[in-house]
């Protein structure tokens, strides 16, 4: 298995531009590198692109190596304000709120596609050593099989005439933009397709379904499912996801994509809800149903992702879904 300390050491004296720095993944990247800087005097600098710098300041331990760039990545002028002495780029920025995708599909597409194009154009101005685009498992769509795990070469159907499709279709197009910039301009781009990621770094205002389940366990309120819960969920701990991301950035093959998932954590929404009610909340709450169609949830049923390709690089997820929930609850409240 890969030595993660030795991996991060490769970033010593380098500068990383990080978009979406105030999100769960971004905060974990900053936390990991801050800690390594403090313990090893590694002098890894982060240019943190954020909409609201107040959201990220509490997570910064070593201010000497964090430079904040508040602004909107859709604004072309914004990119002219950023120092081009960048060695690596990790592009995490994207809105992941399902209701926003329904009510603001144009803004969702613009944020993903135009935002990514602006990042790639900025990269052309830098003497870049590597770029990592953080994509999503949603790009797979509805697949015609459920009897095997999903590899990076699989692709399924996404309804083009549906506003909720703005997110997965936007991610597909952004991935293609990345690949085309690699082929036409030689940008050293790698892609990770993240499973749903939580644990350390989750904040109380996060309202995604797994955080809602954690909040139900904390408050002692029953979990209310607004679907039958049949869709398949794939999950990975936020800290382990960051380790995989850095591995792909530094050791992955240019122009290729990698699933990042803990295969042992793949289960249906219903199964996860029951696990939280029974194991995390110690059966103090129940799972109830209030079926409706106005909550913005993806209609894609999903399938189990394969982690084989990233595991061949030397990464292996070990943190269970139960432990991910316990880490999340430590972040947002106590049982």
C-alpha positions as MATLAB code, in Angstrom:
seq = 'XXXXXXXXXXXXXXXXXXXXXXXXXXXXXXXXXXXXXXXXXXXXXXXXXXXXXXXXXXXXXXXXXXXXXXXXXXXXXXXXXXXXXXXXXXXXXXXXXXXXXXXXXXXXXXXXXXXXXXXXXXXXXXXXXXXXXXXXXXXXXXXXXXXXXXXXXXXXXXXXXXXXXXXXXXXXXXXXXXXXXXXXXXXXXXXXXXXXXXXXXXXXXXXXXXXXXXXXXXXXXXXXXXXXXXXXXXXXXXXXXXXXXXXXXXXXXXXXXXXXXXXXXXXXXXXXXXXXXXXXXXXXXXXXXXXXXXXXXXXXXXXXXXXXXXXXXXXXXXXXXXXXXXXXXXXXXXX';
ca = [
       0.000    0.000    0.000;
       1.056    3.568   -0.670;
       2.808    5.518    2.082;
       0.664    8.656    2.337;
       3.329   10.618    4.213;
       5.806    9.933    1.403;
       3.128   10.914   -1.121;
       2.466   14.304    0.472;
       6.233   14.848    0.721;
       6.257   15.069   -3.092;
       4.323   18.336   -2.707;
       7.009   19.965   -0.543;
       7.822   23.524   -1.661;
       5.020   23.356   -4.239;
       1.950   25.556   -4.709;
      -1.558   24.103   -5.126;
      -4.502   26.085   -6.439;
      -7.656   24.693   -4.816;
     -11.150   25.620   -5.988;
     -14.143   24.870   -3.789;
     -11.830   25.260   -0.799;
     -14.694   25.799    1.675;
     -16.496   22.552    0.747;
     -16.125   19.249    2.589;
     -13.363   17.939    0.321;
     -11.593   21.292    0.144;
     -11.560   21.681    3.924;
     -10.072   18.205    4.305;
      -7.330   18.974    1.780;
      -6.441   22.154    3.667;
      -6.539   20.337    7.014;
      -4.263   17.526    5.783;
      -1.713   19.829    4.188;
      -1.778   22.295    7.103;
      -0.998   19.449    9.496;
       1.798   18.128    7.295;
       3.288   21.613    6.916;
       3.335   22.162   10.671;
       4.872   18.768   11.451;
       7.420   18.691    8.611;
       8.113   22.296    7.546;
       7.144   21.211    4.043;
       6.330   24.708    2.738;
       3.342   23.554    0.688;
       1.385   26.671   -0.313;
      -2.343   26.632   -1.067;
      -4.113   29.257   -3.142;
      -7.653   28.795   -1.838;
     -10.452   29.891   -4.186;
     -13.593   30.572   -2.147;
     -16.834   32.484   -2.528;
     -16.942   33.334    1.180;
     -13.612   33.429    3.006;
     -15.344   33.412    6.413;
     -16.316   29.770    5.796;
     -12.730   28.607    5.478;
     -10.811   30.746    7.995;
     -11.745   28.525   11.026;
     -10.129   25.518    9.288;
      -6.766   27.208    8.665;
      -4.062   26.332   11.197;
      -0.952   27.613    9.409;
      -1.837   30.959    7.820;
       1.667   31.425    6.421;
       1.024   28.944    3.618;
      -2.605   29.723    2.767;
      -3.441   32.553    0.388;
      -7.168   33.260    0.104;
      -8.696   34.335   -3.202;
     -12.356   35.205   -2.517;
     -14.467   35.532   -5.643;
     -16.469   33.759   -8.328;
     -14.707   31.281  -10.608;
     -17.253   32.138  -13.341;
     -15.889   35.680  -13.481;
     -13.076   35.845  -16.045;
     -11.642   38.954  -14.385;
     -11.294   36.976  -11.129;
      -8.683   34.723  -12.757;
      -6.524   37.723  -13.711;
      -6.114   38.477   -9.969;
      -4.537   35.098   -9.148;
      -0.782   34.539   -9.108;
       0.176   32.098  -11.880;
       3.083   30.557   -9.932;
       1.034   27.376   -9.474;
       2.410   23.835   -9.670;
      -0.816   21.856   -9.204;
      -4.552   22.520   -9.458;
      -7.300   20.606   -7.651;
     -10.680   21.689   -9.018;
     -13.399   20.776   -6.503;
     -15.884   23.618   -6.949;
     -19.491   22.612   -7.755;
     -22.902   23.033   -6.183;
     -24.069   19.645   -4.864;
     -27.468   20.700   -3.477;
     -30.160   18.665   -5.251;
     -32.893   21.268   -4.743;
     -30.640   23.927   -6.282;
     -30.166   21.675   -9.328;
     -33.959   21.617   -9.773;
     -34.629   25.309   -9.177;
     -31.458   26.652  -10.810;
     -30.426   24.196  -13.541;
     -28.843   26.901  -15.710;
     -26.700   28.141  -12.833;
     -25.809   24.520  -12.035;
     -24.584   23.926  -15.587;
     -22.737   27.233  -15.751;
     -21.005   26.573  -12.442;
     -19.743   23.187  -13.595;
     -18.988   23.755  -17.265;
     -17.989   27.420  -17.510;
     -16.234   27.203  -14.139;
     -14.172   24.255  -15.373;
     -13.324   25.967  -18.654;
     -12.096   29.027  -16.747;
      -9.892   26.804  -14.556;
      -8.444   25.109  -17.631;
      -7.770   28.439  -19.347;
      -5.979   29.641  -16.211;
      -3.912   26.424  -16.181;
      -2.652   27.217  -19.690;
      -1.026   30.343  -18.256;
       0.861   28.392  -15.579;
       3.836   26.065  -15.754;
       1.550   23.359  -14.422;
       2.747   19.951  -13.227;
      -0.688   18.387  -12.741;
      -4.426   19.075  -12.567;
      -7.066   17.007  -10.798;
     -10.718   17.414  -11.735;
     -13.140   16.215   -9.051;
     -16.119   14.671  -10.827;
     -19.015   12.574   -9.555;
     -20.368    9.044   -9.639;
     -23.545   10.595  -11.097;
     -21.904   10.753  -14.527;
     -22.665    7.025  -14.945;
     -26.438    7.545  -15.150;
     -28.816    4.587  -15.327;
     -26.874    1.493  -16.322;
     -28.436   -1.553  -18.031;
     -26.894   -3.983  -15.515;
     -26.890   -4.483  -11.763;
     -24.995   -7.791  -11.587;
     -21.473   -6.329  -11.612;
     -19.622   -3.311  -10.329;
     -19.269   -0.162  -12.397;
     -15.860    0.457  -13.943;
     -14.574    3.730  -15.370;
     -15.398    2.542  -18.900;
     -19.110    2.056  -18.255;
     -21.737    4.612  -19.208;
     -25.505    4.738  -18.783;
     -28.511    6.814  -19.757;
     -29.237   10.296  -18.424;
     -32.506   12.036  -19.349;
     -31.487   15.105  -21.361;
     -34.930   16.708  -20.973;
     -34.874   16.942  -17.178;
     -33.631   19.860  -15.099;
     -32.100   17.563  -12.442;
     -29.838   16.238  -15.196;
     -28.018   19.582  -15.203;
     -25.599   18.170  -12.623;
     -24.615   14.778  -14.131;
     -24.645   16.092  -17.710;
     -22.605   19.104  -16.621;
     -20.079   16.780  -14.989;
     -19.880   14.680  -18.149;
     -19.222   17.751  -20.284;
     -16.648   19.096  -17.808;
     -14.815   15.762  -17.941;
     -14.794   15.961  -21.731;
     -13.471   19.529  -21.575;
     -10.654   18.261  -19.342;
      -9.809   15.455  -21.749;
      -9.904   17.792  -24.769;
      -7.553   20.278  -23.071;
      -5.240   17.347  -22.369;
      -5.290   16.155  -25.988;
      -5.133   19.571  -27.677;
      -2.909   21.529  -25.296;
      -1.103   18.821  -23.354;
      -2.460   19.802  -19.932;
      -1.606   16.971  -17.475;
      -5.155   16.266  -16.321;
      -6.450   13.405  -14.159;
     -10.063   12.872  -13.035;
     -11.569   11.334   -9.921;
     -15.221   10.298   -9.751;
     -16.096   10.576   -6.098;
     -18.678    8.493   -4.337;
     -20.736   10.420   -1.787;
     -18.176   11.759    0.647;
     -18.650   12.641    4.295;
     -17.129   12.336    7.755;
     -14.631   14.953    8.927;
     -15.275   18.407    7.493;
     -19.075   18.157    7.303;
     -20.818   21.265    8.622;
     -24.227   21.638   10.252;
     -25.688   23.609    7.334;
     -25.028   20.695    4.956;
     -28.407   19.224    4.036;
     -27.535   16.213    1.916;
     -29.379   13.012    2.705;
     -26.677   11.329    4.768;
     -26.298   14.470    6.887;
     -30.065   14.546    7.374;
     -29.831   10.963    8.677;
     -27.050   11.977   11.079;
     -29.132   14.906   12.323;
     -32.075   12.543   12.910;
     -29.830   10.304   15.028;
     -28.619   13.315   17.029;
     -32.094   14.775   17.601;
     -33.842   11.442   18.209;
     -36.308   12.122   15.389;
     -37.423    9.369   13.010;
     -35.838    9.262    9.556;
     -38.401   10.216    6.904;
     -37.763    8.835    3.420;
     -39.482   10.638    0.550;
     -38.707    7.800   -1.881;
     -38.789    4.047   -1.505;
     -35.053    4.168   -0.821;
     -34.209    1.641   -3.543;
     -31.494    3.724   -5.211;
     -27.943    2.541   -4.646;
     -25.589    4.771   -2.699;
     -21.794    4.590   -2.828;
     -19.803    6.196   -0.029;
     -16.253    7.001    1.025;
     -14.800    8.708    4.080;
     -13.787   12.313    3.403;
     -10.232   11.920    4.719;
      -9.637    8.700    2.787;
     -11.081   10.349   -0.330;
      -8.486   13.121   -0.084;
      -5.696   10.536    0.195;
      -6.973    8.893   -3.002;
      -7.223   12.253   -4.754;
      -3.631   13.186   -3.996;
      -2.515    9.736   -5.129;
      -4.283   10.146   -8.484;
      -2.961   13.696   -8.869;
       0.647   12.556   -8.345;
       0.656    8.948   -9.564;
      -2.396    8.498  -11.802;
      -2.284    8.243  -15.597;
      -2.778   11.501  -17.456;
      -6.095   11.786  -19.304;
      -7.777    9.013  -17.289;
     -10.531    8.799  -14.657;
     -10.615    6.896  -11.366;
     -13.545    5.915   -9.152;
     -12.989    6.754   -5.472;
     -15.246    4.609   -3.293;
     -15.207    2.205   -0.380;
     -16.803   -0.833   -2.017;
     -17.828   -2.205    1.394;
     -19.939    0.914    1.980;
     -22.181    0.553   -1.087;
     -25.825    0.027   -0.120;
     -29.333    1.286   -0.859;
     -30.666    4.447    0.773;
     -33.166    2.289    2.651;
     -30.384    0.023    3.985;
     -28.354    3.032    5.091;
     -31.351    4.617    6.825;
     -32.032    1.393    8.705;
     -28.360    1.108    9.681;
     -28.390    4.632   11.112;
     -31.641    4.028   13.006;
     -30.526    0.690   14.444;
     -26.769    1.065   14.971;
     -25.978    4.777   15.171;
     -29.148    5.756   17.068;
     -29.293    2.399   18.927;
     -32.894    1.771   17.733;
     -34.153    4.956   19.424;
     -35.589    6.071   16.085;
     -37.375    4.414   13.174;
     -37.456    4.755    9.399;
     -40.775    6.051    8.065;
     -41.966    6.904    4.549;
     -43.640    9.981    3.085;
     -43.368    9.370   -0.644;
     -43.356   12.533   -2.765;
     -41.703   13.810   -5.926;
     -40.769   17.380   -5.095;
     -37.517   17.067   -3.174;
     -35.073   17.192   -6.091;
     -33.592   13.731   -5.573;
     -31.923   12.091   -8.534;
     -34.114    9.526  -10.271;
     -31.041    7.506  -11.254;
     -31.163    4.181   -9.414;
     -27.408    3.758   -9.438;
     -25.178    0.714   -9.130;
     -22.152   -0.399   -7.126;
     -18.916    1.310   -8.111;
     -15.625   -0.526   -8.541;
     -12.529    0.862   -6.818;
     -10.184   -1.578   -8.564;
      -8.408    0.986  -10.736;
      -7.452    3.366   -7.904;
      -6.586    0.417   -5.664;
      -4.051   -0.659   -8.278;
      -2.249    2.637   -7.585;
      -1.913    1.589   -3.946;
      -4.988    3.076   -2.196;
      -7.448    1.075   -0.112;
     -10.411    2.446    1.844;
     -10.790    1.031    5.359;
     -13.248    3.326    7.185;
     -16.735    1.832    7.501;
     -19.989    3.681    6.956;
     -20.705    3.440   10.687;
     -17.413    5.146   11.493;
     -18.110    7.801    8.852;
     -21.378    8.582   10.637;
     -19.660    8.751   14.010;
     -17.093   11.204   12.592;
     -19.886   13.267   11.042;
     -21.757   13.416   14.343;
     -18.576   14.580   16.100;
     -18.475   17.463   13.613;
     -22.106   18.619   13.851;
     -23.328   17.541   17.301;
     -23.439   14.806   19.900;
     -25.785   11.870   20.387;
];
